[in-house]
Every structure is written in structure tokens, then in C-alpha cells.
């Protein structure tokens, strides 16, 4: 049985961990064997991670399967493209975004579909569009504390579809302590097996959300990170 985290962010967008930190943490501290770096509207995080993984001295990372991914800001909410290697334009409709992912042979997934946090526009889901779009899977376990109830709502809505979507878990981690907090179990090993599991709806979401204390830490660290970037003239991703 394989275990994947399909929703991870690095310093290539709004994460506080660089790709090298992320890979080393996954290898040393988790049971994950597959991960997708899904930075907002960029593939740079995956590209940097892949370069680091392939260095001669990093043979401890060769057992990890690193899948290219991106979290696209569509006009209707965020959509994950897993297994894509070309940028997908933001601000398209959800239909156009899903089609663009499929044109590259990727998996189009609906992350935190019911998420909505005032003042946090980069945490928006597709809402009930998840019921009429041809997604390959739906995120029913997101580790962010705001999704504690939404995770169950999404699962409930999905089970009442005429043809339920495959369900998966993704940590949506922006910090090391959240990596692998929620995950996807699937039969077999590797991306080919994962793709087949989505098609057969044999994926399984696991893990738990982090709590209020962690949420306070998240906003504290996020504020500190933004202040640091401004002080040192580091450009935050425009997503």
C-alpha cells in the first residue's frame, strides 16, 4: 500500500519550507513514498525539488516519487493539477482549468472545495461546482483546522452524487510540522498505481486536521514570514 501527500507548498509560492527542507523532512520523518509539490500557479517548487533530489549525494531521496503539480487559481476557486509539466494559466473558468489539466494527461483534483476564510483569498475552493465538473478526485481530508467540519461536509456531498468521485487526502502544508498530517493511501506504489487507484476509486483519505493552537501558530508564522520578506525585499508569489 502506497501513501501520498498530494498538496504541498514551498517557498516557490507561499510556503515557509524550501524544496530541499521538504524532501529531507519527508524522507526522515514520514511514511510517505509519493508527494506532489503544488505551489500556487507555478511549477518552480517541483523543479527545484527535482534538481535537489537528483544530486549525487542525495541517494537517501531516491526512494521518493516526486510528482509535478500545481495549484491553479481559477475564477471559480482552486484546482490541483497533478502530473502536469507545463504551466496552466490562472483566472480561467473552472471548466477551462480542468480541461487544461486533462489535456496534459494530468489528474484534476478539487482541494478544500468548501473552504472560505474571510481575508484569505488564496484559500478558496470551487464550492458546489465540485458536483458538476469532471474532477478525478476530491479532497475529503485537508489538514487545515478550518476544514475540520468541511472535510465531513465534502465527504457527505460526494457520497450523495450519482457517481461519487475518488476521495483523497492532502495536507496543504505550508510548514514542516503539517507535512503528511493528512494523506492518501492507495494500492501499489508509484504514480502509475496512484492514477489507476483514482480511476478505480480505490484511494483512501487518512489523517487529522491540526488544532486551534496550530492555527494561531500558522497566522503568527505567516505574519512573520511576510514581514521578513518585505524587510529583505523578497518577492512573494502573486497568486
Secondary structure as UniProt FT lines:
FT   STRAND          2..8
FT   TURN            11..14
FT   HELIX           19..29
FT   STRAND          34..37
FT   HELIX           44..53
FT   TURN            56..57
FT   HELIX           59..61
FT   TURN            62..63
FT   STRAND          65..74
FT   TURN            75..76
FT   STRAND          77..82
FT   HELIX           94..103
FT   TURN            104..105
FT   STRAND          107..110
FT   TURN            111..114
FT   TURN            118..119
FT   TURN            121..122
FT   HELIX           127..131
FT   STRAND          137..142
FT   HELIX           145..147
FT   HELIX           148..159
FT   TURN            162..163
FT   STRAND          166..170
FT   HELIX           176..178
FT   TURN            179..180
FT   STRAND          182..186
FT   HELIX           190..200
FT   STRAND          204..207
FT   HELIX           212..231
FT   TURN            232..233
//
